[in-house]
Amino acid sequence: MTDTPQLGFDTKQIHAGANPDPATGARQVPIYQTTAYVFRDAEHAAALFNLQEVGYIYSRLTNPTVSALAERICALEGGAGAVCCSSGHAAQIMALFPLMGPGKNIVASTRLYGGTITQFSQTIKRFGWSAKFVDFDDLDAVKAAIDDDTRAIFGEAIANPGGYIMDVRAIADISDAAGIPLIIDNTTATPYLCRPIEHGATLVVHSTTKYLTGNGTVTGGCVVDSGKFDWTASDKFPSLSAPEPAYHGLNFAEALGPMAFTFHSIAVGLRDLGMTMNPQGAHYTLMGIETLSLRMDRHVENAVAVAKWLEADPRVDYVTYAGLESSPYFGRVKDVCPKGAGALFTFAVKGGYDSCVKLVDSLEIFSHVANLGDTRSLIIHSASTTHRQLSPEQQEAAGAGPNVVRLSIGIETVADLIADLDQALAKATA
Ligand SMILES: *Cc1c(COP(=O)(O)O)cnc(C)c1O
């Protein structure tokens, strides 16, 4: 089934991108465990390589199982095209690759997944790219950070490690005025809670490792393009708006219109960077995505209950969940993520670093892991793990100071989660 905009989210999460297999009638999307695809004849092969005909050549570029997943995520986000890749971090590089060049920069939120802060502040420098980190609540600072070499703005709709909701529309207005794309990492919200393209985002990136797969089985990523950005409006994006030397001089914007970004990502990005998702991985994520809305409703319901319980507990200093009325971001929830503020948040334990470590070690149902968005409840002490490579100032700015732990609330029986936290807090603060 190709995208049918009038269908409901719950229908799309099961059917989008999936047709009965033309050869066998198989109802589920088969795992096309193949590297290559037989050309009908030499003319067909040439047409595929010229992008005159769409079809399968080699699984580093496209594979039917992976394409079904890309189409499904694209439909759920309301995009024009999407490309899957090997991880969320791969998706971030894939999103930036057609836009950037040596000497170019991005303006990024200070409130990001710790691994993304490291990728942007250190590793992308090897490509001659750089990032300027700005508080996205300070709109003047965001505007001031944009210069002639800025090629994108990057933020998370619901930021990891939690509690922050980005005013996507306000930042989109700034990127529109500057003529540069807005990239939103929608991993922690998922398209069920937040649809960034409707708030003006150009590109949406995902770590499908998290809620989209939902059960902690595979790593993967996806870039969705809204198809709405005019790459030809300036000379800032020559890979898309001018003859691309890496693809025999094809002008992607001219030849492919709203699919320019997606085709460039496949024909040049996946071809040369090789960050490909494998069909087994796509299969697991397709299975997970079928129940996304059901899981997200329960994740949110449980998160609200646990956050309220923690907030009322004297052993807890504060809770950062944006779904609590006490949160400064509570007012943004109804606009940005009307079905809820997600299931990821932090809380500060009285007793600081030592109590946090003891708490983490005392929990029995919560698992201490560097992951989120699993059916099971997870906990991590960010300052000693995911945000360890950051300076104390960066940790504070990211909401990952030494006295806080991050919870990813699962879909278990909520009373059991609260009881587990209760007994572990008793040990941690004894
Ligand atoms: C996990 C995560 C990533 C990175 O994704 P991987 O699949 O682990 O590479 C990026 N952004 C956010 C918000 C994440 O939670």
The ligand as an SDF file (V2000), in Angstrom:
LIG
                    3D

 15 15  0  0  0  0  0  0  0  0999 V2000
   19.9810    6.6490   20.4680 C   0  0  0  0  0  0  0  0  0  0  0  0
   19.8110    7.9940   19.9020 C   0  0  0  0  0  0  0  0  0  0  0  0
   20.5530    8.4030   18.7870 C   0  0  0  0  0  0  0  0  0  0  0  0
   21.5880    7.5220   18.1320 C   0  0  0  0  0  0  0  0  0  0  0  0
   21.0000    6.3890   17.5900 O   0  0  0  0  0  0  0  0  0  0  0  0
   21.7640    4.9830   17.3860 P   0  0  0  0  0  0  0  0  0  0  0  0
   20.7440    4.1260   16.7360 O   0  0  0  0  0  0  0  0  0  0  0  0
   22.1710    4.5110   18.7420 O   0  0  0  0  0  0  0  0  0  0  0  0
   22.9440    5.2890   16.5160 O   0  0  0  0  0  0  0  0  0  0  0  0
   20.3240    9.6650   18.2880 C   0  0  0  0  0  0  0  0  0  0  0  0
   19.4340   10.4920   18.8550 N   0  0  0  0  0  0  0  0  0  0  0  0
   18.7100   10.1310   19.9290 C   0  0  0  0  0  0  0  0  0  0  0  0
   17.7200   11.0870   20.5050 C   0  0  0  0  0  0  0  0  0  0  0  0
   18.8730    8.8750   20.4860 C   0  0  0  0  0  0  0  0  0  0  0  0
   18.1460    8.5160   21.5580 O   0  0  0  0  0  0  0  0  0  0  0  0
  1  2  1  0
  2  3  1  0
  2 14  2  0
  3  4  1  0
  3 10  2  0
  4  5  1  0
  5  6  1  0
  6  7  2  0
  6  8  1  0
  6  9  1  0
 10 11  1  0
 11 12  2  0
 12 13  1  0
 12 14  1  0
 14 15  1  0
M  END
$$$$
